[in-house]
Structures are given as C-alpha cells and as structure tokens.
Amino acid sequence: MGFCCNNHRHCKHTPEMHEDMGWTCDLWQEGGVCCEPDPTVGMGATLQIGSDSYPYTIVKISRSGHCITASRDHYRRTDGNGQSELQTYEYTSDPNGVTDTFYRCKDGRYRQNARHLLYIGARRAYRDPSF
C-alpha cells in the first residue's frame, strides 16, 4: 500500500469490490491500481465488520490526518427482496449520532481495531443474509 501522486491511498481492491463500493478511479486504466480519496469532513465512509457493512459520515479529522471521527448514519432498506443478497438502501447522515474513532495504520488504511476497516469515499449498508 502506498500513495499515488495525488496523495490518495492505494488499496488492493478488485475491480468488483471497487464497483460495489461505488468508487470511480481513473487509475484502473493505468495499471490496475485503485485508490481511496483523501478523507474530508462530510464524506461518506463504510465500516466493514465481517461480511456486513455499515454507513458512516466523517465528522472530524485530526490535524495530522492520523485520526478520523465518524458518525453512524441512519439507513433504511428500500428494496422488497426479503432475505436476499440483492439489497438497496437510502442513507441519512446523523450529525448528533453515535461517533466512532478510526486510526490510520502503517498500511495507510483507517481501522477501529485490527479487524474493523473503514473504507473512505462511499456509504454502504449490507447485512449478510446467511447469518
């Protein structure tokens, strides 16, 4: 994991994961590397816990950029697919909601702990129907 000339964090996502998260990145045409955008206040983010995903909004970034505070978004399922992998949601930011803190690790990614990764740049909710 490194940084490109625009100081975006390179990641190791597959094109499918990139598409699922809703990211657009011109670097896919330039050698198959994608990158997450630099975090900004108000930007969406997604907390990945196992196979489930939870939407967040970034509400604070430390001066050094090593610490992000994000609030949990409200989300409501909008499809009628029942217990299915095909899920769509609508999201609402909650500026007064519960906040969590994430720290930038050596690999450039933001984590809450060793297993909980915060993806920067897109909100996504997903509940794995097999659990």
Secondary structure, DSSP 4 states (H G I P E B T S, - for coil): --B-TT-PEEE---HHHHHHTT---GGGGTTS-EEEPPP-TT-EEEEEETTEEEEEEEEEE-TTSSEEEEEEPEEEE-----SSS---EEEE--TTS-EEEEEE-TTS-EESSSS-EEEES----B--TT-
